[in-house]
Amino acid sequence: MIVNNFLNLNEIAPKNLEAILEDASKIKKATLGDTVLNESYSSCLNNTITGLLFEKLSTRTRLSFEAAVLKLGGQVSNIRKDEIHLGQGETLQDTSAMFSLFLDVLVLRLYEEEKLYEFASNSKIPIINGLTNESHPCQVLTDIFTFQEIRGSIIGKKVVWLGVANNVFQSFLHAAVALKFQIVFSGPLKFQPSERMLEFLQKQNSDCLTIEPNPVVAVENADLVVTDKWVSMHDNQLSKSDLDDLASFRVTKELLSCARMDVLFMHCLPADKGQEVSHDIFEDKRCVALQEAENRMHVQKSILRWCLGLF
């Protein structure tokens, strides 16, 4: 059996990322119309069980993976941490070995990225990264898919990230190197890309990142503008001074108007309206957050298929 882990975008060959994106496009088109193709996809996960083990709360990741598996003919097992022995008399290594006996794929949504890799090193089934504190590859590959669905190839395009260089931003850096687009970060000094992120780019000998402290200058000629919550779930709230510093990087209709006429705006949701985004931004035609959210399901269908060697 082929075991393809989907852990981080920088570890997957660009040709495989492109193959996943192409397969996702075919799947979405089949879902919307081609009966013959739809029938072939709708049973491709027959007799498989995908486990979901989430330490962190989730709406879109959980629902989109459940829907993806069920629509491909598979079954889902939601594994609650408080109902298994992991960390309470059973090691992670032994737990991972048990999962390998009964599941075909395991999706993990964790705090620590180290734990993700520990699971993978002890697993005989594919492991998919549903989010860690350091990365969110499923989300970012979906963002790329959504952009290309609307605007065509992302190669050479300008993506602007506003606010805090968090886990989603790090996956955007991975994607920028692999898929050859430019990314601009604009945010307060305190929240700029970490040394680890910069070291990654240096090792890749990549000049895809620009840091621009002025958000108006940053979004000039932008093809895509992206932001995320300034405070991740379960993290400590920011101080008033931090919030004041970040306020200049709030995405508003006015700021988007400084970008290209056909600019797109994305947010992985949930949003804290009034902080990183203005209250009315989701009513703007340039905002494609709902299409982005729906596409999580289509892209994750293809991630599952790739992990199981089905194309």
C-alpha positions as CSV (number, residue, x, y, z in Angstrom):
1,M,0.0,0.0,0.0
2,I,1.3,3.5,-0.9
3,V,1.5,5.8,2.1
4,N,1.7,9.5,1.3
5,N,1.7,11.7,4.3
6,F,0.3,15.2,3.9
7,L,2.3,17.0,6.7
8,N,3.6,20.3,5.2
9,L,3.7,21.8,1.7
10,N,7.5,22.2,1.7
11,E,7.8,18.4,1.9
12,I,5.6,17.6,-1.0
13,A,7.1,17.8,-4.6
14,P,5.5,20.7,-6.5
15,K,4.4,18.3,-9.2
16,N,2.4,16.4,-6.6
17,L,0.8,19.6,-5.3
18,E,-0.1,20.5,-8.8
19,A,-1.6,17.0,-9.3
20,I,-3.7,17.4,-6.2
21,L,-5.0,20.8,-7.4
22,E,-5.8,19.3,-10.8
23,D,-7.6,16.4,-9.3
24,A,-9.6,18.7,-7.0
25,S,-10.7,20.7,-10.1
26,K,-11.9,17.5,-11.8
27,I,-13.7,16.4,-8.6
28,K,-15.5,19.7,-8.2
29,K,-16.6,19.8,-11.9
30,A,-17.8,16.2,-11.6
31,T,-19.8,17.0,-8.5
32,L,-21.4,19.9,-10.4
33,G,-22.4,18.0,-13.5
34,D,-20.6,15.0,-15.0
35,T,-22.7,12.0,-13.8
36,V,-20.2,9.3,-15.1
37,L,-17.2,11.0,-13.4
38,N,-19.2,11.7,-10.3
39,E,-20.1,8.0,-9.9
40,S,-16.4,7.0,-10.2
41,Y,-15.4,9.5,-7.5
42,S,-18.3,8.8,-5.2
43,S,-17.1,5.2,-4.5
44,C,-13.4,5.6,-4.5
45,L,-13.1,5.5,-0.7
46,N,-15.4,2.5,-0.3
47,N,-14.3,0.2,2.6
48,T,-12.0,2.8,4.1
49,I,-12.2,4.5,7.5
50,T,-10.7,8.0,8.1
51,G,-10.0,8.9,11.7
52,L,-10.3,12.5,12.9
53,L,-8.4,13.3,16.1
54,F,-8.7,17.0,17.0
55,E,-7.1,18.5,20.1
56,K,-8.2,22.0,18.9
57,L,-11.8,23.1,18.2
58,S,-12.8,23.1,14.6
59,T,-15.8,23.9,12.4
60,R,-14.6,24.0,8.8
61,T,-11.8,21.4,9.0
62,R,-14.0,18.9,10.7
63,L,-17.1,19.4,8.5
64,S,-15.1,19.6,5.3
65,F,-13.2,16.4,6.0
66,E,-16.3,14.5,7.1
67,A,-18.1,15.7,4.0
68,A,-15.2,14.8,1.8
69,V,-14.9,11.3,3.1
70,L,-18.6,10.5,3.1
71,K,-19.1,11.9,-0.5
72,L,-16.2,9.6,-1.7
73,G,-18.0,6.6,-0.2
74,G,-15.8,6.2,2.9
75,Q,-16.6,6.2,6.6
76,V,-15.5,8.6,9.4
77,S,-14.4,7.8,12.9
78,N,-14.3,10.9,15.2
79,I,-11.8,10.1,17.9
80,R,-12.2,12.1,21.1
81,K,-9.0,12.5,23.1
82,D,-10.9,12.1,26.4
83,E,-12.2,8.7,25.3
84,I,-8.8,7.1,24.4
85,H,-5.8,6.2,26.5
86,L,-3.3,8.5,24.7
87,G,-1.3,10.2,27.5
88,Q,-3.1,8.2,30.2
89,G,-1.3,4.9,30.3
90,E,-0.5,4.6,26.6
91,T,2.3,6.2,24.7
92,L,1.8,8.1,21.5
93,Q,3.9,5.5,19.7
94,D,1.5,2.7,20.8
95,T,-1.6,4.8,20.1
96,S,-0.3,5.4,16.6
97,A,0.3,1.7,16.1
98,M,-3.3,1.0,17.2
99,F,-4.7,3.5,14.8
100,S,-2.7,1.8,12.0
101,L,-4.5,-1.5,12.7
102,F,-8.0,-0.1,12.4
103,L,-7.9,3.0,10.2
104,D,-6.9,3.8,6.6
105,V,-6.1,7.5,7.1
106,L,-5.7,9.7,10.1
107,V,-6.3,13.5,10.2
108,L,-4.7,15.3,13.1
109,R,-5.4,18.8,14.4
110,L,-2.9,19.4,17.1
111,Y,-1.1,22.1,19.1
112,E,2.5,20.8,18.7
113,E,3.9,20.1,15.3
114,E,6.4,17.7,16.9
115,K,3.5,15.5,17.9
116,L,2.3,15.4,14.3
117,Y,5.7,14.1,13.1
118,E,5.9,11.6,16.0
119,F,2.5,10.2,14.9
120,A,3.8,10.0,11.3
121,S,7.0,8.2,12.2
122,N,5.1,5.5,14.1
123,S,2.2,5.1,11.6
124,K,1.7,2.6,8.8
125,I,-1.2,4.7,7.4
126,P,-1.2,8.2,5.9
127,I,-1.2,11.1,8.3
128,I,-2.8,14.4,7.2
129,N,-2.0,17.7,9.0
130,G,-5.4,19.4,9.8
131,L,-3.5,22.2,11.6
132,T,-0.8,22.7,14.1
133,N,0.5,25.8,15.9
134,E,3.1,26.1,13.1
135,S,1.2,25.2,9.9
136,H,-2.1,24.8,8.1
137,P,-1.3,23.2,4.7
138,C,-4.9,22.0,3.9
139,Q,-6.1,25.6,4.2
140,V,-3.4,27.2,2.1
141,L,-3.6,24.6,-0.7
142,T,-7.4,25.4,-0.8
143,D,-6.6,29.1,-1.0
144,I,-4.4,28.4,-4.0
145,F,-7.1,26.3,-5.6
146,T,-9.7,29.0,-5.0
147,F,-7.5,31.7,-6.5
148,Q,-6.7,29.6,-9.6
149,E,-10.3,28.7,-10.0
150,I,-11.2,32.3,-10.3
151,R,-8.1,34.0,-11.7
152,G,-6.0,31.3,-13.3
153,S,-2.4,30.3,-12.5
154,I,-0.9,31.8,-9.3
155,I,2.6,31.6,-10.8
156,G,4.2,35.1,-10.6
157,K,1.2,36.6,-8.8
158,K,1.5,38.9,-5.8
159,V,-0.1,37.7,-2.5
160,V,-0.2,40.1,0.4
161,W,-0.6,38.9,4.0
162,L,-1.7,41.5,6.6
163,G,-1.4,41.4,10.4
164,V,0.4,38.5,12.2
165,A,2.8,36.0,10.6
166,N,1.1,32.9,12.1
167,N,0.8,29.2,11.2
168,V,-1.3,29.9,8.1
169,F,1.3,32.4,6.9
170,Q,4.1,29.9,7.3
171,S,2.2,27.5,5.0
172,F,1.8,30.3,2.5
173,L,5.6,30.7,2.5
174,H,5.9,27.0,1.8
175,A,3.4,27.3,-1.0
176,A,5.1,30.4,-2.5
177,V,8.4,28.6,-2.8
178,A,6.8,25.5,-4.3
179,L,4.4,27.2,-6.7
180,K,6.5,30.2,-7.6
181,F,4.5,33.3,-6.5
182,Q,5.5,36.4,-4.6
183,I,4.3,37.0,-1.0
184,V,4.4,40.3,0.8
185,F,4.1,40.5,4.6
186,S,2.8,43.7,6.2
187,G,2.4,44.0,9.9
188,P,4.0,45.4,13.1
189,L,7.6,44.5,13.8
190,K,6.6,42.3,16.8
191,F,4.4,40.1,14.5
192,Q,6.7,39.8,11.5
193,P,7.9,36.4,10.2
194,S,10.0,34.4,12.7
195,E,13.6,33.5,12.4
196,R,12.6,30.0,11.6
197,M,10.5,31.2,8.6
198,L,13.3,33.3,7.3
199,E,15.8,30.5,7.7
200,F,13.5,28.3,5.7
201,L,13.6,30.8,2.8
202,Q,17.3,31.2,3.1
203,K,17.8,27.4,2.8
204,Q,15.6,27.4,-0.2
205,N,17.6,30.3,-1.7
206,S,14.2,32.0,-2.3
207,D,13.5,35.7,-2.7
208,C,9.7,35.2,-2.8
209,L,9.1,37.2,0.5
210,T,9.1,41.0,0.9
211,I,8.4,42.7,4.2
212,E,6.6,46.1,3.7
213,P,5.6,48.0,6.9
214,N,3.2,50.3,5.1
215,P,-0.1,48.4,4.3
216,V,-1.1,50.8,1.6
217,V,2.2,50.3,-0.2
218,A,2.0,46.6,0.4
219,V,-1.3,46.0,-1.3
220,E,-0.4,48.0,-4.4
221,N,-0.9,45.8,-7.5
222,A,-1.8,42.9,-5.2
223,D,-3.6,39.9,-6.9
224,L,-4.7,38.4,-3.6
225,V,-5.0,39.9,-0.1
226,V,-5.2,37.5,2.9
227,T,-5.4,37.9,6.7
228,D,-6.3,35.8,9.7
229,K,-7.4,36.3,13.3
230,W,-4.8,38.2,15.2
231,V,-5.2,35.9,18.2
232,S,-5.5,32.2,17.5
233,M,-8.0,30.1,19.5
234,H,-6.8,29.3,23.0
235,D,-4.0,31.9,22.9
236,N,-3.8,34.8,25.4
237,Q,-5.5,38.0,24.4
238,L,-3.4,40.8,23.0
239,S,-2.6,43.9,25.0
240,K,-4.2,47.2,24.0
241,S,-0.9,48.5,22.7
242,D,-0.6,45.4,20.4
243,L,-4.2,45.9,19.2
244,D,-3.5,49.5,18.5
245,D,-0.3,48.6,16.5
246,L,-2.3,46.1,14.5
247,A,-5.2,48.4,13.7
248,S,-3.4,49.9,10.8
249,F,-3.3,46.5,9.1
250,R,-7.1,45.9,9.3
251,V,-8.5,44.8,6.0
252,T,-11.1,47.3,4.8
253,K,-12.9,48.1,1.6
254,E,-10.8,51.2,1.3
255,L,-7.5,49.3,1.7
256,L,-8.5,46.8,-0.9
257,S,-9.2,49.6,-3.3
258,C,-5.5,50.3,-3.3
259,A,-4.8,46.9,-4.9
260,R,-5.6,45.7,-8.4
261,M,-9.2,46.2,-9.6
262,D,-9.6,42.4,-9.8
263,V,-8.0,41.7,-6.4
264,L,-9.4,38.8,-4.3
265,F,-9.7,38.8,-0.5
266,M,-9.5,35.6,1.5
267,H,-9.9,34.7,5.2
268,C,-9.7,31.2,6.5
269,L,-12.4,32.0,9.2
270,P,-13.6,32.3,11.9
271,A,-13.2,36.1,11.7
272,D,-13.1,38.6,14.5
273,K,-15.0,41.4,12.8
274,G,-13.9,44.8,13.8
275,Q,-10.3,43.6,14.5
276,E,-8.4,42.1,11.6
277,V,-11.3,42.9,9.2
278,S,-13.9,45.6,9.0
279,H,-17.5,44.6,9.7
280,D,-18.6,45.0,6.1
281,I,-15.8,43.2,4.3
282,F,-17.7,40.0,3.8
283,E,-20.3,41.8,1.8
284,D,-17.7,43.0,-0.7
285,K,-17.7,41.2,-4.0
286,R,-13.9,40.9,-3.8
287,C,-14.2,38.7,-0.7
288,V,-14.4,35.0,-1.6
289,A,-14.2,33.5,1.9
290,L,-17.3,31.4,1.5
291,Q,-16.1,29.9,-1.8
292,E,-12.8,29.3,-0.1
293,A,-14.5,27.5,2.8
294,E,-16.6,25.3,0.4
295,N,-13.5,24.4,-1.5
296,R,-11.9,22.9,1.6
297,M,-14.1,19.9,0.9
298,H,-13.1,19.5,-2.7
299,V,-9.3,19.9,-2.1
300,Q,-9.4,17.5,0.9
301,K,-11.1,14.9,-1.3
302,S,-8.0,15.0,-3.5
303,I,-5.6,15.1,-0.6
304,L,-7.3,11.9,0.7
305,R,-7.1,10.3,-2.7
306,W,-3.4,11.3,-3.1
307,C,-2.5,10.0,0.3
308,L,-4.1,6.6,-0.6
309,G,-2.3,6.4,-4.0
310,L,-5.6,6.7,-6.0
311,F,-4.0,8.9,-8.7
